[in-house]
Amino acid sequence: MGSVTLLFLIMFIIAGCAFAPLGYFIYKFTQENGKPFGETEPHGDSQSWVLDLAEKLIHKAKAVISKK
């Protein structure tokens, strides 16, 4: 019977470690009015040369496809 209790205790500790990040995220999310990571800018608002290059490649691919 002692081995079952030990197994339960070990599994309980493992489950606690597995769900600790989720609990922390929920705690931070409710603490700051739905902004768990503070003030972040929306995706796609910042310009970079990678985004510009990708946009040019997409437009070229669309042009090539539409010509055929």
C-alpha positions in Angstrom: 0.0 0.0 0.0 2.9 2.3 0.6 4.0 2.0 -3.0 0.6 3.2 -4.2 0.8 6.2 -1.9 4.4 7.0 -3.1 3.3 6.7 -6.7 0.3 9.0 -6.1 2.6 11.6 -4.4 5.1 11.5 -7.3 2.4 11.8 -9.9 0.9 14.7 -8.0 4.2 16.5 -7.9 4.7 15.9 -11.7 1.2 17.2 -12.4 1.9 20.3 -10.3 5.0 21.0 -12.3 3.3 20.4 -15.6 0.4 22.8 -14.8 2.4 25.5 -13.0 3.0 27.6 -16.2 -0.7 27.5 -17.0 -1.6 28.7 -13.5 1.0 31.5 -13.7 -0.4 32.6 -17.0 -3.9 32.7 -15.7 -2.7 34.6 -12.6 -0.9 37.2 -14.7 -3.8 37.5 -17.2 -6.4 38.2 -14.5 -4.0 40.5 -12.6 -3.4 43.1 -15.3 -6.9 43.4 -17.0 -6.3 40.9 -19.7 -2.8 42.0 -20.6 -0.5 39.3 -19.3 2.6 40.5 -21.1 2.1 44.3 -20.6 1.7 46.7 -23.5 2.5 44.9 -26.7 2.0 46.2 -30.2 -0.3 44.4 -32.6 1.3 42.0 -35.0 2.2 43.5 -38.4 2.4 47.1 -37.3 6.2 47.3 -37.2 8.0 47.5 -40.5 11.1 45.5 -41.2 13.1 44.6 -44.3 12.1 40.9 -43.9 8.4 41.8 -44.0 9.0 44.1 -47.0 10.9 41.4 -48.8 8.2 38.8 -48.1 5.5 41.2 -49.4 7.5 41.8 -52.6 7.9 38.1 -53.2 4.2 37.5 -52.6 3.3 40.2 -55.1 5.7 38.8 -57.7 4.3 35.3 -57.2 0.8 36.6 -57.6 1.8 38.4 -60.8 3.4 35.3 -62.3 0.5 33.1 -61.4 -2.1 35.6 -62.8 -0.2 35.8 -66.1 -0.3 32.1 -66.8 
